[in-house]
Every structure is written in structure tokens, then in C-alpha cells.
């Protein structure tokens, strides 16, 4: 037997009761910076891997530390600009797509309201609601055009309204993260003049950074931190080993 409990929202004297009390006692903790973390992960991941592989490849070609450092810094600058621009264009494309769909839904609500109302009913029916249950909801939404529009964007199209500064924030986050990650494998070349010795230090420093980054990535994304740490380090190691081996093969 199933029991359904309902609570009044307010007592006659205005005090909270029932569902309000439940909401006060139950505070959900959600991570709200998902897009920023995603951008940071993209930037740091590529920043650690690409300059690391470049430095290893040049070391395999017996280039000097100064040459490797110069090439590495140039790559970090170019990579940060390129990836930041890519992040900006991607976020801007999402915003443009949202505005196009928003305009289309606005026109449909005005020109074919019955069809749009039927779509609302269909969406609610997919959640198991019966006609007598979702009927009042459909009628209520028809009286509130903005709420109706928001409902269609979220539940029919699965689109969330983008933040106005999302494109710029994405570009800056990715670029800064790329620079932060890209400088790590190059630091040894700033202090060790012999490239052969510098590359060994770079490998150790970068692998530690990859392990820490992978652990943090696994923590924030909800995956196993330990597994994520070793996967990230393995990818970086394979990339640098491939670049180093290719440089040696070409030189031979």
C-alpha cells in the first residue's frame, strides 16, 4: 500500500509548515561551477600534454635547453590563443543556437498555440502524468507566455539559457589554464642548461603534475580519482614518449 503525504505551505498565521519546513531542513549541495571546471580541465590537460611532448621531441633531436624553452614558450602562447579562441567560438555558437531556437518557439507559441499546448501535454505524459493531472498545468502555462516559453526551451529542446558573458569567460579560462599547464614542463629548461638533464627533470615534474591534475579531475567529475590520475599520467607519458621516439627516428 502506498501513502501520499501532502503538506500545507502556510499556516493561517503565516508561519511556514509542511513542505516549507522540509525545504528548510534539506539543503542540497550541488556543484554549480561545472562549465568553468570543464574549461579549466580542457586547458590544463592540453597545456600539460602538448608542450611536454614538444619539449621531449626537441630533446630527442638534441636541441639545446634555450632552443627548447623558446619553442615551448612560443607554443604555449600560440596554443593559449588558439584554444581560447576555440572556446569563445564554441560558447558563442551555443548562445546563437539558443537564440534561434528561442525565436522559433516564440513564433510557434503565438502562431500555433494549440500545437504547442499539445506538445506540453505530450512531455508531461512522458513523466507518467494522466490527462486529468497535466490538463491544469497546460492551461496554467497557456496563461503565462514567458513560463510557457521557458518550459518548452528546457523540456522540449533541452536547452538552458547561456550566461551573457559565457563566451568571454570560457575563452579566458581555457587560455589561462593552458598557460598554467604549459609552463610546468618548461620550468626545468629555465634552470638546467643541458637538455638531456632538463628533459629527465621535466618528465618527473610533469608526471607528478599530471597525476595531481588527474586526481583533481576525477574528484570534480565524480569519477575515481586514483584511476583518473593514472589515466591522465599515462596519456601524457605516451604522448611525450611518441614525440621523443619520433625525433630520434628522424634524426637517425
C-alpha positions in Angstrom: 0.0 0.0 0.0 1.3 3.5 -0.9 0.8 6.5 1.2 1.0 10.0 -0.2 1.6 12.9 2.2 0.7 16.4 1.5 1.6 19.5 3.5 0.1 22.9 3.5 2.5 25.6 2.5 1.5 28.1 5.2 -0.4 28.1 8.5 -3.2 30.6 9.0 -0.9 32.8 11.0 1.6 32.9 8.1 4.2 30.6 9.6 6.0 28.1 7.4 4.9 24.5 7.8 4.9 21.2 5.9 6.8 21.4 2.6 8.5 24.7 3.6 9.9 23.1 6.7 11.2 20.2 4.7 12.9 22.6 2.3 14.5 24.5 5.2 15.9 21.3 6.8 17.0 19.8 3.5 19.8 21.8 1.9 21.1 20.2 -1.3 24.7 20.6 -2.1 25.3 20.8 -5.9 28.5 21.7 -7.6 27.5 24.8 -9.7 30.7 25.6 -11.5 30.6 22.7 -14.0 31.3 24.8 -17.1 34.2 26.6 -15.5 35.8 23.3 -14.3 35.2 21.8 -17.8 37.0 24.7 -19.4 39.9 24.5 -16.9 40.2 20.8 -17.5 40.4 21.2 -21.2 43.0 24.0 -20.9 45.3 22.3 -18.3 45.0 18.9 -19.9 46.3 20.2 -23.3 48.7 22.6 -21.7 50.4 19.8 -19.8 50.5 17.4 -22.7 51.3 19.4 -25.8 54.3 21.4 -24.6 55.5 18.4 -22.7 55.5 16.3 -25.9 57.1 19.2 -27.9 59.9 19.6 -25.3 60.5 15.8 -25.2 60.6 15.7 -29.0 63.1 18.5 -29.3 65.2 16.9 -26.6 65.3 13.8 -28.7 66.6 15.9 -31.5 69.4 17.1 -29.3 68.3 20.7 -29.3 69.7 23.0 -26.6 67.7 24.0 -23.5 67.4 27.6 -24.7 66.0 26.5 -28.1 63.5 24.1 -26.4 62.5 26.8 -24.0 62.0 29.3 -26.8 60.0 26.9 -28.9 58.0 25.8 -25.9 57.0 29.3 -24.8 56.0 30.1 -28.4 53.9 27.0 -28.5 52.3 27.9 -25.1 51.4 31.4 -26.3 50.0 30.1 -29.7 48.2 27.3 -28.0 46.6 29.5 -25.4 45.3 32.0 -28.1 44.1 29.2 -30.4 42.3 27.2 -27.6 40.9 30.4 -26.0 39.5 31.4 -29.4 38.1 28.0 -29.9 36.4 28.1 -26.5 35.0 31.6 -27.3 33.6 30.5 -30.7 32.1 27.3 -29.2 30.3 29.2 -26.4 29.2 31.9 -28.9 27.8 29.2 -31.2 25.8 27.7 -28.3 24.4 31.2 -27.5 23.4 31.8 -31.1 21.8 28.4 -31.4 19.8 29.1 -28.2 18.6 32.5 -29.5 17.5 30.9 -32.9 15.5 28.2 -31.1 14.1 30.8 -28.7 12.8 32.9 -31.6 11.3 29.8 -33.2 9.5 28.8 -30.1 8.2 32.3 -29.6 6.7 32.3 -33.1 5.1 28.9 -32.6 3.5 29.8 -29.3 2.0 32.9 -31.0 1.0 31.2 -34.3 0.2 27.6 -33.4 -0.6 27.7 -29.6 -2.8 24.6 -29.7 0.0 22.6 -31.3 2.5 23.8 -28.6 0.0 23.0 -25.9 -0.3 19.5 -27.2 3.5 19.2 -27.1 3.4 20.3 -23.4 0.8 17.6 -22.7 2.9 15.0 -24.5 6.0 16.0 -22.5 4.2 15.7 -19.2 2.6 12.4 -20.2 6.1 11.0 -20.7 6.6 11.6 -16.9 3.6 9.4 -16.2 1.0 12.1 -15.6 -2.6 11.4 -16.7 -4.7 13.9 -18.7 -6.7 15.0 -15.7 -3.4 15.7 -13.9 -1.5 17.6 -16.6 -4.5 19.4 -18.0 -4.5 22.1 -15.4 -0.7 22.6 -15.9 -1.1 23.0 -19.6 -3.9 25.6 -19.1 -1.8 27.4 -16.5 1.2 27.6 -18.8 -1.0 29.0 -21.7 -1.9 31.9 -19.4 1.8 32.7 -18.7 3.7 33.0 -22.1 7.1 33.5 -20.6 6.8 30.5 -18.3 5.4 28.5 -21.3 8.4 29.6 -23.4 10.9 28.6 -20.7 9.2 25.3 -20.3 9.5 24.5 -24.0 13.1 25.5 -24.2 14.1 23.4 -21.2 11.9 20.3 -21.5 11.2 20.1 -25.3 14.6 21.2 -26.6 16.8 20.6 -23.5 18.4 24.0 -23.8 19.5 26.2 -20.9 19.8 29.9 -21.3 23.5 30.7 -21.6 25.1 33.3 -19.4 25.7 36.6 -21.2 29.5 36.6 -20.5 29.9 32.8 -21.0 31.9 33.1 -24.3 34.4 35.5 -22.8 34.7 33.6 -19.6 35.2 30.3 -21.5 38.0 31.9 -23.6 39.8 33.3 -20.6 39.5 30.2 -18.5 40.8 27.9 -21.2 43.7 30.2 -22.2 44.8 30.8 -18.6 44.6 27.1 -17.8 46.6 26.3 -20.9 49.3 28.7 -19.9 49.4 27.4 -16.3 49.6 23.8 -17.5 52.1 24.5 -20.4 54.7 26.3 -18.2 55.1 23.3 -15.9 57.1 21.0 -18.3 59.2 24.0 -19.4 60.4 25.1 -16.0 63.3 22.7 -15.8 64.7 24.1 -19.1 64.8 27.6 -17.5 67.3 26.4 -14.9 69.1 23.4 -16.4 71.3 24.3 -19.4 71.8 20.7 -20.5 68.8 19.5 -22.4 69.5 15.8 -21.6 69.3 16.5 -17.9 66.5 19.0 -18.2 64.2 16.5 -20.0 64.6 14.0 -17.2 63.6 16.6 -14.7 60.8 17.8 -16.9 59.4 14.2 -17.2 59.4 13.8 -13.4 57.8 17.2 -12.7 55.2 16.8 -15.5 54.2 13.3 -14.5 53.7 14.4 -10.9 51.6 17.4 -12.2 49.6 15.0 -14.4 48.9 12.7 -11.5 47.7 15.6 -9.3 45.7 17.1 -12.2 44.1 13.7 -13.0 43.3 13.1 -9.3 41.6 16.5 -9.1 39.7 16.0 -12.4 38.4 12.7 -11.1 37.3 14.3 -7.9 35.4 17.1 -9.6 33.8 15.0 -12.3 32.7 12.2 -9.9 35.0 9.5 -11.5 37.5 7.5 -9.5 40.3 10.0 -8.6 43.0 7.3 -8.4 42.0 5.8 -11.8 41.7 9.3 -13.4 45.2 10.2 -12.1 46.9 7.2 -13.6 45.0 7.5 -16.9 45.9 11.2 -17.3 49.6 10.5 -16.5 49.6 7.5 -18.9 48.3 9.6 -21.8 50.9 12.3 -21.1 53.7 9.7 -20.9 52.6 8.1 -24.2 52.5 11.4 -26.0 55.9 12.5 -24.8 57.4 9.1 -25.5 56.0 9.1 -29.0 57.4 12.6 -29.7 60.8 11.7 -28.3 61.0 8.4 -30.3 59.9 10.1 -33.5 62.5 12.8 -33.1 65.2 10.2 -32.5 64.0 8.2 -35.5 64.0 11.2 -37.8 67.4 12.2 -36.6 68.8 8.8 -37.2 
